[in-house]
Amino acid sequence: MCFTQAATTRSVYNIYYSPMRGAELLEHHVAMIALFHMHYNFARIHQTLRVTPAMEAGVSQYVWSIHEIVNLAIPAVALAA
């Protein structure tokens, strides 16, 4: 994880780490961080790269939509319940 991604992760985590925002359970924190990193690496086009980090690394060939990321997470949640 690069310095900018770590700083971004900290700032996003600090916004959602308030008890008033919910997410008291550790599982909620883990899910939030996982979804954030999926969005950051697969759905967000970075200004300096002009593509997503996943595309730059050769892991993905297209920009993912939020809908695809959420659909990817739903079966894992359904199996855990």
N, C-alpha and C positions, 0 to 999 in steps of 0.2 A: 504494500500500500504506500503510495507516494505521500509526501507532506501535504499537498493540497487536498487530496482525498481524505486524509486523516483530519485535517482542519474542518472540512465540510461535514464530515461525519460527526465530529464533536459538536458543531453548531446545530446541526439538525437534531442530534440526540438531546442536547440541552433544551431545545424547544419542547420536545415531547416528554421529557423526564419530569414533568410536574405532576404531582398526585391529582391535581385538579383536571388534568387531561386524561385521566384513566391510566391504563397500562401498569397496574400494580404488580402483575405477575411477571415472572422472569420470561415465560414463554412469549408474552406480548412484546417484550423488549427484543428478544431474539428475532421474532418475526418482523418487527419494524426495521431492525438493522439489516436483515436479509433482503427485505423488499427495497429498502433504500439503495443497497449496493447493486441489486439487479437493475434498478432504474438508472443508477449512476453509470454503470458499465455497459448496459445493453440498450437503453432507450434514450439516453441524453447525448446529443451531438455536442462534442466539445469544441470550443472555439479554435483552439490551437491545432487540434488534429483534423478538424472538419469532418470527422466521423466519430462513431462511438469507440471507446477503448476496446471493446470486444471485437469490433470490425478491424481495428488496427492490429490486434493480436492474432487475427485470423480465426477466432472462435466462432464468430457469427458473420453472415453475409448480408444482413439487412438490419435496419433499425427496428427494434421490438416496440410494440405498442403496450400501453399500460394494461390493456385488456388481455394481451397474451401473457404478461407477467402474472397477473392475478389468476388467470385460468391455470397457469402452471402451479400456483401455490394451493389452489382449492383441493385437488385430490390429496395432497399431503395432509391438509387440515382434516378432511373427511376421514382419512384412514386413522388419524391419531385419536379421534373421538370414539 
